[in-house]
Amino acid sequence: MRATLRYGAGRFQRSAALEATEAYQLPRLIQLEPNLYAASFTLMKMVPARYILRRALDDGRLEPGTVIVETTSGTFGLALAMQGVHLDRRVILVSDPVIDERLYRRLSDLGATVLRVPEGAGERPGGYQAARLELLARVRAEHPATFCPEQYTNPDNPRAYAVAAEHILDTLGPVDCLVGPVGSGGSMCGTATRLRADAPHCQAIGVDTFASVLFGQPDGHRELRGLGMSLMPGNLDHRVFDHVHWCSAPVAYAATRQLHQRHALFMGPTSGAAYVVARWHARRNPGARTVVMLPDEGYRYQDTVYDDGWLAAHHAGVTVPEEPFAVDHPHAARPPWATFAWARRSAAEVAAGEPVGAVPR
C-alpha cells in the first residue's frame, strides 16, 4: 500500500510506503546540541513543489498536455522535474547562465528543458531574476497550455510547509525558536506560522545574505546562492520575523564544513549559514528549544565548498566569527556577519521607523 500525507488542520497520517517525491517531504530531525535540533532535508523544495502541483492537478489546472513552466536556478526546479516524471508532464525551466552544471545535467536527465538567460542580463535592474521573468512570459506565450507554480507569489508555497511543521511538533513538541535561510519566503513563513499555532511565543530568525533586497539591503552581487533575492517575493511576510541575520559567503562556507566535520551532516552552504546563526542563538538561550532548517544536501558543492584547494584559492584563512555585529538599520549591515532586531514589523514599518538595535536574546 502506498502512503499518503494528508494536509490540513490535523496531524498528517502515513501508511506503509512512500513514492519517491513524497518521501522527500519530511526532514530528518537531528539533535546537534542539548537544545539545538536540525530539520535536515534531502530536498526541501519538494515540499512546496509537490503540494502546488497536486493542488493544480486536483482542480483541473494541470490537465494532460499542460506544460509545467517556472523560473528557477536551484532546487525548486529539481523538485519540479522529479514531479514531472511522476505526473507525466513536460517541464520547462528558465534559469541563470551560471546554473550549477551538476544540477543542469540532473535536470536534463529527468527530461526537463532548461533555458538560460543570456550573459550580461544580470546587469539590468532586477538582475537575472527580472530577465528570467521576461523569458518565462515568452515561453508561456509559445505554448497553448502551461501551468506556472509561481513559487515567489503562490500562497500554496508557505501553506505547504504545514506538513514539515507538524512533523517537528509531533517529534519535538513546541518550539521556542525557528532559524532558517530566506529566499522565496515560503519555508520560514509557512513553518513558523504553523509552529506558532501551538506556541505563539516561537521566535523566527531569518538568515539572508548581503546585497539582497529581502530585508532592506541594496541589491548587488551575491556570491552565496540559494538565499537572498534581487526582487521582493510576494510570499515573504516580514511580520513573521523577530530577527534577521546577514551572512557572507565565506562564513557560510566555513560553517558548512563545520556542520559536516562536527555532526556528519553533508549539506549545502545555505544550511551552513543557518547553522552558524542557530548555534549562536541556542548557546545564548540554553533553556530554549531551537530548530534550524537545513534545506538540501551538499553534492552540488563537492568541487567548491567541500574542496580544500578551492577554498584556499578563493577564501583562504576564513573562520566563523564568535558572534555577529548588531546594527540599528539594515543598510548598516556589513560582512562578515550582522544582525538586526526586526521585531515582527513590515518592511515599510522598518524603513519608516526609528533605528532599533539590539542583539537578539
Order of alpha helices (4+ residues) and beta strands (2+ residues): alpha-beta-beta-alpha-beta-alpha-beta-alpha-beta-alpha-beta-alpha-alpha-beta-alpha-beta-beta-alpha-alpha-beta-alpha-beta-beta-alpha
